[in-house]
């Protein structure tokens, strides 16, 4: 059975903002939450659908993949209920009381970093290696990210007793709700620092400036994103780093116009070339190539050079090059050129007169 559209599930459209997505999810979650609909399989399924939709649409990268490729772009990335720590934190806000779901998150992974990169047209077409400089959070080199002064140890958290979680029980018109929250003293680690590291003041983190080499693949296009795993902010001890997301902008080229993997250009030709036919020198991404146009070519005609476009960034072959010819009319002529053109026009006038006479004779014959 095919999956329902995520936007339809939440009752929103594709232009909805992050806040609108969150508000729509809260409405659905409150309506179908299992604690408010005990033993209701239909409500449970709708709650699961809404949560899955929110998990994808609230994540910028996953949402972009879903918008472009549908469910095929995000299949296998849904985490199920067990992976929605932040979502269930939102649920606690929804109900203003507790929930039977746990909000313990364990060691938090690092956040993603965003970097904007400008590329020349040729760099995007052929690929390039760039070195960028970023400032990011890294584990403290003094305490190895532990936050404790070297030579000292941590003690068990006095509030959660090492569990990293604290439970709260509340009564409501819907019955008793048990809420399990991350301990605010140890932040879910279950341990307290006795003596803080002097370098990072107990945070376990430091800000560092790093130079990173980025390999730009051939065929990348304006608006695309390169994700570099593990090059983002540092996470908690034992958790992975975030990613570095490089958003690409490509400068326009004065000759070539790119549409996906195809290249388009306008090529001026003379009246004689269009009339008689000619071998034209056509600029391509790899250099000049010859192409023969037939006699009687009209201005505005378009020709194709197969596989002379851009290499597909995902390795699916190359696009084509299309060039449109436009007859260029000279603004200044020599005396000899003017005389030749006058003679040519007179000869064309004689042909035109004969053609007109023949045309009117055909009309007369048609009415006889």
C-alpha positions, 0 to 999 in steps of 0.5 A: 500500500502506497504511503500518504503524502506527508503534507496532506497528513499534516494538513499543510502545503509545500510552502509552509514554514517550520513554525506552521509545520510544528503547529500542524503537528501539535494539533494532530499529535494532541488529537491522536495521542495514544494516551488520549485514545487508549486501545484505539488502533486507528488513532494510534496509526494516525499518530504514527503517520503524523509523527513520521511526517513531522520527522521528515518535514521538520528536517531541512535536508530530509524535506528537500529530498522528499520534495524532490524524490517523494517517499523514495528520497527518505525511505529508511531514514524514518527513526520510528518513535524511539528516535523522536526525543525532540518531538516528544519534548514538544509533546510535553509542551502540547499537553502542559502535563506529562506523557508516558513516553520517555524524553531521555536523549542520552549523549547529544550529537553535534549540530550541523554547520552551514557554509555558503560557497560561490563557484564560477561557472567552469568550476561547477561544470568541471569540478574543483577542490576548494579550501574553506575556513570555518569556526566550529565547536570541538572537544576541549583538548585539556579535558578531552571533552569531559568538562572535569579538571584533569586529575579529578573525577565526576560524582553521581548526580544528586538529583537523578542518582545517576539515571539521567532522568527525573519522573514527574506524576500529574493528575489531569481530567484525562487521568494520571500522566507520568512524565520522564524528563532529562535531568536538568542538573547533569543534563542527562549524563547522570554525573556531576562535575566536582572541579571544572576544567579551567580551559573550557569552564566545565563545558567540555567544548572549545571554539576552533578555526579549521581549514577544510578541503572540499571536493566539488564534484563535476556537474554540481548546480546552483542551489545544491548542497554538499554534506560533509559527514562529521565536520560540524559541531562536536557532540557530547562525549560518545556522540558523533559530530554534526555535519557541515552543509555547504550550500552552492551558488553558481555565477552566470556565464556570459556565453553559456546558459545552463538548464539542468545538464543541457547548455544553450547559446546564441550564435550570430551568423551572416546572411550569406552563411544562412543562405549558402550553408556553412561550417560554423565554429561553435563554442562548447564547454571543451572548446571550439568545434565545427558544425555544418548548417544547411543552405536556407537556414533561417534565423532562430533555428536551433541545432543540437550537439549531443553529449556536449553539455554538462556531466550529470553530478550523479554520474548519469551521463552528459547533457546536450548543447543547443545553439540557436543561429541569429542572422547578424545584419551589418551596420556599415558596408563598403561601396563595393558591398553596397553595389553587390547587394543592390545587384543581388536585390534586383535579381531577387526582384526579377524572380519575385516579379515572375513568381507573382505573375505565376501566382496570379495566373494560378488564381485566374486558372482557379476561377475559370 
